[in-house]
Amino acid sequence: MKENKEKQNFFQDALSNFTTEVAYGDAVKRLADEGYSVRQILDKIDYPAPKSKVEKIVFDRLCETNVILLDIPNINSFLRISLNYKVGILSGKGKKNIILEKINKKCVQNGVENSYILLDFDCKDISNKKLFPALDIRARDYIESIIIRNKKIYHQLNFTMREIMYCLCESDEFNAECCFLKSKEIIQI
């Protein structure tokens, strides 16, 4: 009896996954590839889709395409470089411009596909974080749609993420680790 129920659940799950893939799976993946947040994707697709399924498809797609890494092998052997401008005279735009210039230079040297930023946010009450008021609603939605509670993820420093980082650099509270796989360096901000 229990075995029959397990087979039935397996069949129902497989049918549900197939239906999801046919109905809106490819559209969700394409929009995720273009940097859309889950909320934006839900607004764009014509088929009614549960938010939780879209979140899973988006996250899985970003992992599949290496936009998100859950771990970086041998990260402890990377050279750590600190860009600590809090102590110095630089703040605001001066600090932001120097940091972004260094990060952009490293992204060019390593290629975007080998450049990541560590995201270590807790997604609960994310809007109360000191950093998040600096982000527009689109950027906040994007971050909220990729964060896994209590887990670190590494997000590729693609255009979307560099745009978000640019906004976050406005805050003196902003600290980050950018990992560059080709040069095996971590820049701490």
KEKE-3310 file (N, C-alpha, C; in steps of 0.2 Angstrom, whole numbers, plus 5000, padded with zeros to 4 digits):
npx = (5004:5009:5020:5013:5007:5019:5023:5013:5014:5026:5023:5014:5022:5031:5022:5018:5030:5033:5022:5023:5036:5032:5022:5027:5040:5052:5050:5052:5065:5072:5069:5075:5089:5090:5091:5080:5070:5061:5048:5047:5047:5035:5026:5028:5025:5012:5005:4997:5007:5014:5023:5033:5037:5042:5052:5061:5064:5070:5081:5088:5091:5100:5110:5113:5118:5130:5129:5126:5136:5137:5148:5165:5178:5194:5195:5201:5214:5216:5223:5221:5215:5213:5202:5201:5193:5187:5194:5202:5203:5194:5177:5160:5156:5170:5176:5167:5170:5183:5183:5174:5181:5193:5186:5180:5191:5197:5187:5187:5200:5199:5187:5170:5163:5171:5171:5165:5154:5152:5137:5129:5117:5103:5087:5076:5065:5072:5071:5073:5086:5101:5107:5099:5089:5096:5095:5085:5068:5068:5081:5081:5071:5077:5088:5081:5075:5085:5091:5096:5090:5100:5112:5127:5130:5138:5138:5139:5148:5140:5132:5120:5122:5134:5128:5119:5129:5135:5126:5125:5138:5137:5134:5142:5141:5142:5150:5160:5165:5174:5177:5189:5191:5200:5212:5214:5210:5204:5195:5192:5180)
npy = (4994:5006:5007:5009:5021:5029:5027:5033:5047:5050:5049:5059:5070:5070:5073:5085:5093:5091:5098:5111:5114:5114:5123:5136:5135:5137:5150:5157:5153:5159:5173:5174:5172:5184:5193:5196:5199:5188:5193:5202:5192:5185:5195:5196:5184:5174:5164:5158:5156:5148:5157:5151:5140:5147:5154:5143:5138:5149:5150:5138:5138:5149:5143:5132:5139:5144:5157:5158:5152:5139:5136:5139:5131:5127:5140:5145:5146:5157:5173:5187:5203:5219:5232:5244:5258:5265:5270:5279:5295:5295:5294:5291:5296:5296:5285:5275:5276:5272:5259:5253:5255:5247:5234:5233:5232:5220:5212:5213:5208:5195:5190:5191:5179:5172:5180:5184:5189:5188:5184:5186:5188:5188:5183:5186:5199:5208:5221:5229:5230:5239:5242:5240:5251:5259:5253:5252:5247:5236:5231:5227:5217:5208:5204:5198:5188:5178:5175:5163:5158:5159:5154:5155:5162:5164:5176:5179:5193:5200:5212:5216:5213:5221:5233:5233:5232:5244:5253:5249:5252:5265:5266:5267:5255:5245:5230:5218:5203:5200:5188:5182:5170:5166:5173:5170:5178:5187:5201:5211:5222)
npz = (5000:5004:4995:4983:4985:4986:4972:4966:4970:4965:4951:4950:4954:4944:4933:4936:4936:4922:4916:4921:4915:4901:4901:4907:4910:4901:4897:4910:4912:4902:4904:4917:4913:4907:4918:4925:4940:4951:4954:4943:4933:4935:4933:4919:4912:4904:4909:4924:4938:4952:4964:4972:4964:4953:4959:4962:4949:4944:4953:4951:4938:4938:4945:4937:4925:4931:4936:4949:4962:4974:4981:4981:4975:4984:4990:5001:4998:4990:4987:4998:4997:5004:5003:5012:5015:5025:5035:5030:5022:5012:5006:5002:4986:4981:4987:4982:4968:4967:4972:4963:4951:4953:4955:4943:4934:4938:4934:4921:4918:4923:4917:4916:4919:4928:4939:4955:4968:4985:4993:5007:5014:5026:5022:5029:5034:5025:5020:5031:5033:5034:5022:5012:5009:5000:4988:4972:4969:4959:4960:4974:4973:4965:4973:4984:4978:4975:4986:4998:5014:5027:5020:5011:4996:4980:4968:4951:4945:4935:4924:4930:4944:4946:4945:4956:4966:4964:4969:4982:4987:4991:5004:5020:5028:5019:5016:5007:4998:4984:4973:4962:4951:4941:4943:4956:4968:4981:4984:4997:5003)
capx = (5000:5014:5024:5008:5006:5025:5023:5008:5017:5031:5020:5011:5027:5034:5017:5018:5036:5032:5017:5027:5041:5029:5018:5031:5047:5057:5050:5055:5073:5074:5069:5081:5095:5091:5092:5074:5068:5055:5042:5046:5045:5028:5022:5028:5023:5005:5002:4997:5012:5015:5029:5038:5039:5046:5058:5065:5066:5075:5087:5091:5094:5106:5115:5115:5122:5135:5128:5127:5139:5136:5154:5171:5184:5200:5195:5206:5221:5216:5226:5216:5217:5208:5201:5197:5193:5183:5199:5205:5199:5189:5170:5155:5158:5177:5177:5164:5173:5190:5181:5172:5187:5197:5182:5179:5197:5198:5182:5190:5206:5197:5181:5164:5162:5176:5171:5159:5153:5149:5131:5128:5112:5098:5082:5070:5065:5077:5070:5075:5093:5103:5110:5094:5086:5100:5093:5078:5064:5070:5087:5079:5067:5082:5092:5076:5073:5090:5094:5093:5090:5106:5117:5131:5130:5142:5134:5143:5148:5137:5129:5115:5125:5138:5123:5117:5135:5137:5121:5127:5144:5135:5133:5148:5139:5143:5156:5159:5171:5173:5181:5191:5193:5206:5218:5214:5211:5198:5195:5188:5178)
capy = (5000:5012:5008:5011:5028:5032:5027:5038:5053:5051:5050:5066:5075:5070:5076:5092:5096:5091:5103:5117:5115:5115:5129:5142:5134:5140:5157:5159:5152:5165:5179:5174:5173:5191:5196:5198:5196:5183:5197:5204:5186:5183:5200:5195:5177:5174:5158:5158:5151:5149:5160:5146:5136:5151:5155:5137:5138:5154:5149:5132:5141:5153:5138:5128:5143:5147:5164:5157:5146:5138:5135:5140:5126:5130:5147:5147:5147:5163:5179:5191:5210:5223:5239:5247:5265:5268:5273:5285:5301:5294:5292:5293:5295:5295:5278:5271:5276:5269:5252:5250:5255:5241:5228:5232:5230:5213:5208:5213:5203:5188:5189:5191:5172:5170:5185:5183:5193:5184:5187:5182:5191:5184:5186:5188:5206:5211:5228:5233:5230:5246:5243:5239:5257:5261:5249:5253:5241:5231:5228:5224:5211:5203:5201:5194:5182:5174:5174:5157:5159:5157:5151:5160:5161:5168:5178:5182:5200:5202:5219:5217:5213:5226:5239:5233:5234:5251:5256:5247:5256:5272:5265:5265:5249:5240:5226:5213:5200:5199:5182:5181:5163:5165:5176:5167:5183:5190:5208:5213:5229)
capz = (5000:5005:4989:4978:4987:4984:4965:4964:4972:4960:4945:4951:4954:4937:4928:4938:4933:4915:4915:4923:4910:4895:4902:4908:4912:4896:4898:4916:4912:4897:4908:4922:4910:4906:4924:4928:4947:4951:4953:4936:4929:4937:4929:4912:4909:4903:4913:4931:4941:4959:4966:4974:4958:4949:4963:4961:4942:4943:4957:4948:4931:4939:4947:4931:4921:4935:4938:4956:4964:4981:4984:4977:4978:4986:4991:5006:4995:4986:4989:5000:4996:5007:5001:5017:5014:5030:5040:5027:5020:5006:5008:4997:4979:4980:4989:4978:4962:4968:4973:4957:4946:4955:4954:4935:4931:4940:4930:4914:4918:4924:4913:4920:4920:4933:4944:4959:4974:4990:4996:5014:5018:5028:5018:5033:5035:5021:5019:5037:5033:5033:5016:5006:5006:4994:4981:4970:4970:4955:4963:4980:4971:4962:4978:4988:4974:4974:4993:5002:5021:5031:5016:5007:4988:4976:4962:4946:4944:4929:4924:4936:4951:4947:4946:4963:4970:4964:4974:4989:4989:4994:5012:5024:5031:5014:5016:5003:4996:4977:4971:4955:4950:4936:4946:4963:4972:4984:4986:5003:5003)
cpx = (5004:5018:5019:5008:5013:5025:5018:5010:5022:5029:5017:5016:5030:5029:5017:5024:5035:5027:5020:5032:5037:5025:5022:5038:5053:5057:5053:5063:5076:5075:5074:5087:5096:5091:5086:5073:5062:5049:5041:5044:5038:5024:5022:5025:5015:5001:5003:5002:5013:5022:5034:5041:5044:5052:5063:5068:5072:5082:5091:5094:5100:5112:5118:5119:5128:5135:5129:5131:5138:5142:5160:5176:5190:5200:5200:5213:5221:5219:5220:5219:5212:5208:5197:5198:5190:5188:5202:5201:5193:5182:5166:5157:5165:5178:5174:5167:5179:5188:5179:5177:5191:5193:5181:5185:5199:5193:5184:5196:5204:5191:5175:5162:5166:5176:5165:5160:5149:5143:5129:5123:5107:5091:5076:5071:5071:5077:5072:5082:5095:5105:5104:5090:5090:5098:5086:5074:5066:5076:5085:5075:5072:5085:5087:5075:5078:5093:5091:5095:5096:5111:5120:5130:5135:5139:5139:5142:5146:5135:5124:5118:5130:5134:5121:5123:5136:5132:5123:5133:5143:5135:5140:5147:5141:5150:5155:5166:5169:5179:5183:5194:5200:5213:5219:5215:5204:5199:5190:5186:5175)
cpy = (5006:5013:5010:5019:5032:5033:5033:5045:5055:5053:5057:5072:5076:5074:5083:5096:5096:5097:5110:5119:5117:5122:5136:5141:5137:5147:5160:5158:5158:5171:5180:5175:5181:5196:5199:5195:5191:5187:5200:5198:5185:5189:5199:5189:5177:5169:5159:5153:5153:5152:5156:5142:5141:5153:5149:5137:5143:5152:5143:5134:5145:5149:5134:5132:5146:5154:5164:5151:5145:5138:5137:5136:5130:5137:5150:5148:5153:5169:5184:5198:5214:5230:5243:5255:5269:5272:5279:5290:5300:5291:5294:5291:5293:5288:5274:5271:5272:5261:5250:5250:5248:5234:5227:5230:5223:5209:5208:5208:5196:5185:5188:5184:5169:5176:5185:5188:5188:5187:5183:5186:5186:5187:5188:5195:5210:5218:5232:5233:5237:5247:5243:5246:5260:5258:5251:5246:5235:5227:5224:5217:5206:5200:5196:5188:5177:5172:5167:5159:5155:5153:5157:5158:5166:5169:5181:5190:5202:5209:5220:5217:5219:5233:5239:5235:5241:5255:5255:5251:5263:5272:5263:5258:5243:5236:5220:5209:5198:5194:5182:5174:5162:5168:5174:5172:5185:5197:5209:5221:5231)
cpz = (5000:4998:4984:4979:4984:4976:4963:4965:4967:4953:4945:4951:4947:4932:4930:4935:4925:4913:4916:4917:4903:4896:4902:4909:4908:4897:4904:4915:4907:4901:4914:4919:4908:4912:4927:4935:4946:4950:4946:4931:4929:4933:4922:4909:4909:4907:4920:4934:4948:4960:4968:4969:4954:4952:4962:4954:4941:4947:4953:4942:4933:4941:4941:4926:4924:4936:4946:4957:4972:4985:4979:4979:4979:4988:4996:5004:4991:4990:4991:5000:4999:5004:5006:5017:5020:5035:5037:5026:5015:5009:5002:4990:4977:4982:4984:4971:4962:4968:4966:4951:4947:4953:4946:4932:4932:4935:4923:4913:4919:4920:4918:4923:4926:4939:4948:4965:4979:4993:5002:5018:5020:5025:5022:5035:5031:5020:5025:5037:5031:5026:5010:5004:5001:4988:4979:4970:4966:4958:4969:4978:4969:4968:4982:4984:4973:4981:4996:5009:5024:5027:5012:5000:4985:4969:4957:4946:4937:4929:4929:4942:4952:4948:4953:4968:4970:4969:4981:4992:4992:5002:5015:5027:5026:5015:5011:5001:4989:4976:4964:4954:4946:4940:4954:4968:4975:4986:4991:5003:5010)
residu = (MET:LYS:GLU:ASN:LYS:GLU:LYS:GLN:ASN:PHE:PHE:GLN:ASP:ALA:LEU:SER:ASN:PHE:THR:THR:GLU:VAL:ALA:TYR:GLY:ASP:ALA:VAL:LYS:ARG:LEU:ALA:ASP:GLU:GLY:TYR:SER:VAL:ARG:GLN:ILE:LEU:ASP:LYS:ILE:ASP:TYR:PRO:ALA:PRO:LYS:SER:LYS:VAL:GLU:LYS:ILE:VAL:PHE:ASP:ARG:LEU:CYS:GLU:THR:ASN:VAL:ILE:LEU:LEU:ASP:ILE:PRO:ASN:ILE:ASN:SER:PHE:LEU:ARG:ILE:SER:LEU:ASN:TYR:LYS:VAL:GLY:ILE:LEU:SER:GLY:LYS:GLY:LYS:LYS:ASN:ILE:ILE:LEU:GLU:LYS:ILE:ASN:LYS:LYS:CYS:VAL:GLN:ASN:GLY:VAL:GLU:ASN:SER:TYR:ILE:LEU:LEU:ASP:PHE:ASP:CYS:LYS:ASP:ILE:SER:ASN:LYS:LYS:LEU:PHE:PRO:ALA:LEU:ASP:ILE:ARG:ALA:ARG:ASP:TYR:ILE:GLU:SER:ILE:ILE:ILE:ARG:ASN:LYS:LYS:ILE:TYR:HIS:GLN:LEU:ASN:PHE:THR:MET:ARG:GLU:ILE:MET:TYR:CYS:LEU:CYS:GLU:SER:ASP:GLU:PHE:ASN:ALA:GLU:CYS:CYS:PHE:LEU:LYS:SER:LYS:GLU:ILE:ILE:GLN:ILE)
# end
